[in-house]
Amino acid sequence: MLEYGAMNEKLIIIGTGPAGYTAAIYAARADLKPLVFTGDQLGGQLTTTTEVENFPGFPEGIMGPELMFNMSSQAEKFGARYAYETVTAVEKDGESGLFVVKTTGGEYTAQAVIVATGAKARYMGLPGEKELIGHGLTACATCDGSFYRDVPVCVVGGGDSACEEASFLTRFASKVYLIHRRDRLRASKAMQQRVLSNPKIEILWNSTISDYRKDDSGELCGIVLSDTETGEQRPLELKCVFMAIGHEPNSKFLGDLVDTDPAGFIIRPWGGAATRTPGLFAAGDVADAVYKQAISAAGMGCWAALEAERYLLELED
Ligand SMILES: Cc1cc2nc3c(=O)[nH]c(=O)nc-3n(C[C@H](O)[C@H](O)[C@H](O)COP(=O)(O)OP(=O)(O)OC[C@H]3O[C@@H](n4cnc5c(N)ncnc54)[C@H](O)[C@@H]3O)c2cc1C
């Protein structure tokens, strides 16, 4: 049996990226007093970047951490509460219909839960990589492509995303190397054709990055390229590496409460924020295999809060 007490919540929101904070703003303004679990990355992915130029409302751009701090304050102003804990599991109690949210700090129950835990971009795992993220190493061409005008850059990967990002980057860069560890691309035929016919893109087959080079100011200025067949190494000068080798959505802790696609992105069967479990909603990158942008995550956070509010009203009736 569940024990009900002070830990029983109406709405729990998991995650403090644009999706979680937007959900918190909407839910707090609807007087739901949401409890928001921050996880270990308070403010989400945008806290790891500098200038954000494509979030509406900031014609001069805004620093990522400042944008996230503003969102946090806005939600708090309306009554959202934060718990600096990481959720380890979510279960649904068959008898009470309540969600049991287990965290690093304890156990909570809630009538509805919004999952906004994001997705981690995959990197190569090379030494010194973390420090270069945001300094010439990124996993988002849409976000950072326009910062690299008239300079050589590379994209790592061989799937549709890698090909799409390489094509997109030719608008800005002087040259785009597409680094792929095999001798053929995994992308769709149409996408391959687009890349192969673009004179600005050079595909480096059977290749991988074995090291990064940075200049005195800590910005990436080149890579060491390795041949995956011969092991031969050579330096390559470029200003930015765009990783396109996939994302890892933070959805495992939900067990079988949600369906996911093969990569782990939460499936929203009705197109909104509802998952297959009534009362459990998903928003942002964790449930978006396609766009993965701050503004789309924020938009989904809004859907999730409105849908959760409606669900809670129906429970009361
Ligand atoms: C370097 C970089 C630059 C970017 N630049 C731009 C840009 O210029 N413009 C743009 O639109 N997008 C940009 N993006 C993409 C953008 O950051 C993401 O699309 C957006 O942050 C996704 O928001 P989210 O709310 O879904 O998740 P996230 O921002 O990933 O936040 C996830 C949250 O969930 C929490 N969490 C995870 N697991 C748990 C758990 N088990 N328990 C509790 N909490 C948990 C984390 O701590 C975090 O607070 C950039 C991304 C990166 C990495």
PDBQT file of the ligand as one rigid body, heavy atoms in Angstrom, charges set to zero:
ROOT
HETATM    1  C1  LIG A 401      25.866  23.045 -26.993  1.00  0.00    +0.000 C 
HETATM    2  C2  LIG A 401      24.404  23.152 -27.408  1.00  0.00    +0.000 A 
HETATM    3  C3  LIG A 401      23.969  24.279 -28.059  1.00  0.00    +0.000 A 
HETATM    4  C4  LIG A 401      22.639  24.392 -28.439  1.00  0.00    +0.000 A 
HETATM    5  N1  LIG A 401      22.231  25.542 -29.044  1.00  0.00    +0.000 NA
HETATM    6  C5  LIG A 401      20.924  25.689 -29.361  1.00  0.00    +0.000 A 
HETATM    7  C6  LIG A 401      20.456  26.892 -29.954  1.00  0.00    +0.000 A 
HETATM    8  O1  LIG A 401      21.223  27.822 -30.207  1.00  0.00    +0.000 OA
HETATM    9  N2  LIG A 401      19.131  26.966 -30.240  1.00  0.00    +0.000 N 
HETATM   10  C7  LIG A 401      18.247  25.943 -30.002  1.00  0.00    +0.000 A 
HETATM   11  O2  LIG A 401      17.056  26.083 -30.264  1.00  0.00    +0.000 OA
HETATM   12  N3  LIG A 401      18.673  24.791 -29.443  1.00  0.00    +0.000 NA
HETATM   13  C8  LIG A 401      19.978  24.646 -29.124  1.00  0.00    +0.000 A 
HETATM   14  N4  LIG A 401      20.416  23.465 -28.575  1.00  0.00    +0.000 N 
HETATM   15  C9  LIG A 401      19.429  22.377 -28.388  1.00  0.00    +0.000 C 
HETATM   16  C10 LIG A 401      18.623  22.659 -27.123  1.00  0.00    +0.000 C 
HETATM   17  O3  LIG A 401      19.486  22.887 -26.060  1.00  0.00    +0.000 OA
HETATM   18  C11 LIG A 401      17.710  21.482 -26.818  1.00  0.00    +0.000 C 
HETATM   19  O4  LIG A 401      16.876  21.234 -27.931  1.00  0.00    +0.000 OA
HETATM   20  C12 LIG A 401      16.830  21.801 -25.599  1.00  0.00    +0.000 C 
HETATM   21  O5  LIG A 401      17.610  22.137 -24.497  1.00  0.00    +0.000 OA
HETATM   22  C13 LIG A 401      15.958  20.606 -25.265  1.00  0.00    +0.000 C 
HETATM   23  O6  LIG A 401      15.221  20.953 -24.142  1.00  0.00    +0.000 OA
HETATM   24  P1  LIG A 401      14.582  19.878 -23.165  1.00  0.00    +0.000 P 
HETATM   25  O7  LIG A 401      13.825  20.668 -22.180  1.00  0.00    +0.000 OA
HETATM   26  O8  LIG A 401      13.887  18.849 -23.958  1.00  0.00    +0.000 OA
HETATM   27  O9  LIG A 401      15.802  19.115 -22.487  1.00  0.00    +0.000 OA
HETATM   28  P2  LIG A 401      17.213  19.530 -21.887  1.00  0.00    +0.000 P 
HETATM   29  O10 LIG A 401      17.576  20.933 -22.152  1.00  0.00    +0.000 OA
HETATM   30  O11 LIG A 401      18.131  18.455 -22.349  1.00  0.00    +0.000 OA
HETATM   31  O12 LIG A 401      16.981  19.361 -20.324  1.00  0.00    +0.000 OA
HETATM   32  C14 LIG A 401      16.800  18.096 -19.760  1.00  0.00    +0.000 C 
HETATM   33  C15 LIG A 401      16.594  18.279 -18.272  1.00  0.00    +0.000 C 
HETATM   34  O13 LIG A 401      16.205  17.033 -17.717  1.00  0.00    +0.000 OA
HETATM   35  C16 LIG A 401      16.956  16.775 -16.558  1.00  0.00    +0.000 C 
HETATM   36  N5  LIG A 401      16.998  15.322 -16.367  1.00  0.00    +0.000 N 
HETATM   37  C17 LIG A 401      17.482  14.364 -17.184  1.00  0.00    +0.000 A 
HETATM   38  N6  LIG A 401      17.320  13.143 -16.645  1.00  0.00    +0.000 NA
HETATM   39  C18 LIG A 401      16.719  13.353 -15.442  1.00  0.00    +0.000 A 
HETATM   40  C19 LIG A 401      16.289  12.498 -14.395  1.00  0.00    +0.000 A 
HETATM   41  N7  LIG A 401      16.422  11.167 -14.468  1.00  0.00    +0.000 N 
HETATM   42  N8  LIG A 401      15.730  13.051 -13.281  1.00  0.00    +0.000 NA
HETATM   43  C20 LIG A 401      15.551  14.391 -13.199  1.00  0.00    +0.000 A 
HETATM   44  N9  LIG A 401      15.923  15.238 -14.171  1.00  0.00    +0.000 NA
HETATM   45  C21 LIG A 401      16.506  14.730 -15.258  1.00  0.00    +0.000 A 
HETATM   46  C22 LIG A 401      18.302  17.424 -16.805  1.00  0.00    +0.000 C 
HETATM   47  O14 LIG A 401      18.984  17.650 -15.594  1.00  0.00    +0.000 OA
HETATM   48  C23 LIG A 401      17.841  18.702 -17.504  1.00  0.00    +0.000 C 
HETATM   49  O15 LIG A 401      17.487  19.660 -16.537  1.00  0.00    +0.000 OA
HETATM   50  C24 LIG A 401      21.729  23.326 -28.180  1.00  0.00    +0.000 A 
HETATM   51  C25 LIG A 401      22.182  22.174 -27.534  1.00  0.00    +0.000 A 
HETATM   52  C26 LIG A 401      23.501  22.081 -27.145  1.00  0.00    +0.000 A 
HETATM   53  C27 LIG A 401      23.980  20.835 -26.440  1.00  0.00    +0.000 C 
ENDROOT
TORSDOF 0
